[in-house]
Amino acid sequence: MLGVHDEEISSLALTRRQFLRRSAVAAAGAGLIRSPLGGTVTAEIIRGRAKKVLILGAGMAGLVAAYELTQLGHDVTVLEARTRPGGRVHTLREPFADGLYAEAGAARIPNNHELPLKYVKTFDLPLEPFYPSGLNAIRFDRGTRQEVPIEGFTEAMNVNFGEDLGGKPERWYKIKGGSDLLPKAFARHLESKIVYGTPVVRIEQNANEARVVCLKSGKPQTFVADSVLVTIPFSVLRKIELPALSSGKRDVIKRTHYDAVSRVYLQTKNRFWEERGLNGFAFTAGGIEIWQPTWSQPGPRGILMTYARPGEAERITSMKENRRIEATLKQLDEVFTGLRVNFEQGTSKCWTEDEWARGAWAFIGFKDLATAMMPEGRVHFAGEHLSLWFSWMQGALESGLRAVKEIDEAQYPVRIAVRF
Ligand SMILES: Cc1cc2nc3c(=O)[nH]c(=O)nc-3n(C[C@H](O)[C@H](O)[C@H](O)COP(=O)(O)OP(=O)(O)OC[C@H]3O[C@@H](n4cnc5c(N)ncnc54)[C@H](O)[C@@H]3O)c2cc1C
């Protein structure tokens, strides 16, 4: 891993042994020039040579890229602003009691999203159905309250959000133990290659190298590499200094709109709804999903949560935490009568106020997608927003793999300094 203080840039220094090993696999005739000072310096295009790659962001796009580039023999360092991997894949375990958990971000995996399913299998993680098959859900439709089998819930998803979110309940899975087990598994394989607590503040490049400035304990630190992969959401990237990028790219980064999503979680001392034949899932007239993520977790306590999309999400975000909980308690007490007396504690997650996401997801639009995805020199881009599967882990993973191919095949001049 390369981590050097500003103005102390040693860049791509290899030991003689590393150099000889890499030279053996590099394309023949790399054309190294013996320096009069004893070392060897070259500025050649060497196809297939291991590259030094900086990945900005340890969300699904950054993690899959780091993992696969490492497998290909590249030297990867990941700079992550947060103190954890996963980005928008985040399982809330606090403040809940008894080891209960609920998802702040990605929760559902449909059976046609082959990439999350592939890595779940790679890391041997357990899957389980997302929806309970027993008891009834509640559906509010055209002014009526109906108790329906869970198919009624997914049908409401179909009607309100389209086929991508509907279909048969059996096509939906979740990771048993929490979605964050997936990014944590990637991170375990990457070990010390991820540097946490390092928000990136500037990205620059010249013909020889790319440079990234981040803050470590508030102090600027510069990293140098052959390639940079930016997976930072555009909502955050627009606040970073980007002299390395064209005005066209900067314009798309500035204009991209991110949707708001808010979730409010209520922990209860028991699952009183089950005695009434209910499974804790409901779909409101206002298009809000209500989930009981604990249906497959050990009791007796439970969690009911709301999932509000744009429109309602901004209203919740504008409230203080205790107001969010109180308003949700009032709303859900009308759906599951008796909730208030069983309520123990609550929490919330509003993605527009998350400093490192500033929104839930983005659809850039077909017109701008090509410009937004395009690498510029040594700077490459990935993230859910740069995929046709935006707003899904599938999109983040797919974009990360596309960037792996780009970086692996990139042919830009590389600088090697060899120490003897
Ligand atoms: C509410 C919600 C529900 C969702 N539901 C589902 C679902 O059910 N199923 C599904 O498949 N997907 C779902 N998704 C989508 C899925 O979570 C995302 O598509 C995916 O996690 C995005 O990954 P990413 O790597 O593109 O971005 P991110 O996860 O945002 O990763 C980017 C990383 O960059 C870091 N970063 C930001 N700024 C900086 C900086 N300046 N310097 C360094 N690092 C920085 C961030 O901390 C983050 O770790 C949901 C998302 C949300 C928000």
The ligand as a Tripos MOL2 file, in Angstrom:
@<TRIPOS>MOLECULE
LIG
   53    58     1     0     0
SMALL
NO_CHARGES

@<TRIPOS>ATOM
      1 C1        -32.4230    3.1350    1.1110 C.3       1 LIG1
      2 C2        -31.7560    2.2600    0.1050 C.ar      1 LIG1
      3 C3        -32.3250    1.0310   -0.2090 C.ar      1 LIG1
      4 C4        -31.7010    0.1760   -1.1120 C.ar      1 LIG1
      5 N1        -32.2180   -1.0600   -1.3350 N.ar      1 LIG1
      6 C5        -31.5450   -1.9340   -2.1110 C.ar      1 LIG1
      7 C6        -31.9690   -3.2880   -2.1900 C.ar      1 LIG1
      8 O1        -32.9450   -3.6870   -1.5420 O.2       1 LIG1
      9 N2        -31.2650   -4.1320   -2.9820 N.ar      1 LIG1
     10 C7        -30.1530   -3.7250   -3.6710 C.ar      1 LIG1
     11 O2        -29.5400   -4.5320   -4.3650 O.2       1 LIG1
     12 N3        -29.7270   -2.4450   -3.6000 N.ar      1 LIG1
     13 C8        -30.3890   -1.5530   -2.8220 C.ar      1 LIG1
     14 N4        -29.9350   -0.2890   -2.6830 N.ar      1 LIG1
     15 C9        -28.8540    0.2020   -3.5580 C.3       1 LIG1
     16 C10       -27.4610   -0.2050   -3.1160 C.3       1 LIG1
     17 O3        -27.3210   -0.0480   -1.7330 O.3       1 LIG1
     18 C11       -26.4860    0.6960   -3.8600 C.3       1 LIG1
     19 O4        -26.7540    0.6610   -5.2530 O.3       1 LIG1
     20 C12       -25.0390    0.2990   -3.6780 C.3       1 LIG1
     21 O5        -24.7780   -0.0450   -2.3450 O.3       1 LIG1
     22 C13       -24.1790    1.4860   -4.1060 C.3       1 LIG1
     23 O6        -22.8180    1.1270   -4.0510 O.3       1 LIG1
     24 P1        -21.7370    2.1510   -4.5780 P.3       1 LIG1
     25 O7        -20.4230    1.5250   -4.3640 O.co2     1 LIG1
     26 O8        -22.0960    2.6120   -5.9320 O.co2     1 LIG1
     27 O9        -21.9110    3.4520   -3.6670 O.3       1 LIG1
     28 P2        -21.7040    3.6310   -2.0970 P.3       1 LIG1
     29 O10       -22.1950    2.4570   -1.3720 O.co2     1 LIG1
     30 O11       -22.2910    4.9480   -1.7480 O.co2     1 LIG1
     31 O12       -20.1170    3.6670   -1.9570 O.3       1 LIG1
     32 C14       -19.3720    4.8310   -2.1400 C.3       1 LIG1
     33 C15       -18.3580    4.9190   -1.0260 C.3       1 LIG1
     34 O13       -17.6120    6.1430   -1.1820 O.3       1 LIG1
     35 C16       -17.3850    6.6660    0.0950 C.3       1 LIG1
     36 N5        -17.1120    8.1040   -0.0340 N.ar      1 LIG1
     37 C17       -17.9850    9.1160   -0.2380 C.ar      1 LIG1
     38 N6        -17.3230   10.2770   -0.3090 N.ar      1 LIG1
     39 C18       -16.0130    9.9990   -0.1540 C.ar      1 LIG1
     40 C19       -14.8370   10.7940   -0.1360 C.ar      1 LIG1
     41 N7        -14.8590   12.1250   -0.2890 N.pl3     1 LIG1
     42 N8        -13.6400   10.1750    0.0520 N.ar      1 LIG1
     43 C20       -13.5720    8.8160    0.2100 C.ar      1 LIG1
     44 N9        -14.6610    8.0260    0.2210 N.ar      1 LIG1
     45 C21       -15.8630    8.6120    0.0310 C.ar      1 LIG1
     46 C22       -18.6570    6.3930    0.8560 C.3       1 LIG1
     47 O14       -18.4720    6.4530    2.2380 O.3       1 LIG1
     48 C23       -18.9960    4.9810    0.3600 C.3       1 LIG1
     49 O15       -18.4540    3.9890    1.1920 O.3       1 LIG1
     50 C24       -30.5180    0.5890   -1.7650 C.ar      1 LIG1
     51 C25       -29.9490    1.8250   -1.4420 C.ar      1 LIG1
     52 C26       -30.5510    2.6470   -0.5220 C.ar      1 LIG1
     53 C27       -29.9100    3.9560   -0.1530 C.3       1 LIG1
@<TRIPOS>BOND
     1     1     2 1
     2     2     3 ar
     3     2    52 ar
     4     3     4 ar
     5     4     5 ar
     6     4    50 ar
     7     5     6 ar
     8     6     7 ar
     9     6    13 1
    10     7     8 2
    11     7     9 ar
    12     9    10 ar
    13    10    11 2
    14    10    12 ar
    15    12    13 ar
    16    13    14 ar
    17    14    15 1
    18    14    50 ar
    19    15    16 1
    20    16    17 1
    21    16    18 1
    22    18    19 1
    23    18    20 1
    24    20    21 1
    25    20    22 1
    26    22    23 1
    27    23    24 1
    28    24    25 2
    29    24    26 1
    30    24    27 1
    31    27    28 1
    32    28    29 2
    33    28    30 1
    34    28    31 1
    35    31    32 1
    36    32    33 1
    37    33    34 1
    38    33    48 1
    39    34    35 1
    40    35    36 1
    41    35    46 1
    42    36    37 ar
    43    36    45 ar
    44    37    38 ar
    45    38    39 ar
    46    39    40 ar
    47    39    45 ar
    48    40    41 1
    49    40    42 ar
    50    42    43 ar
    51    43    44 ar
    52    44    45 ar
    53    46    47 1
    54    46    48 1
    55    48    49 1
    56    50    51 ar
    57    51    52 ar
    58    52    53 1
@<TRIPOS>SUBSTRUCTURE
     1 LIG1         1 GROUP 0 **** ****
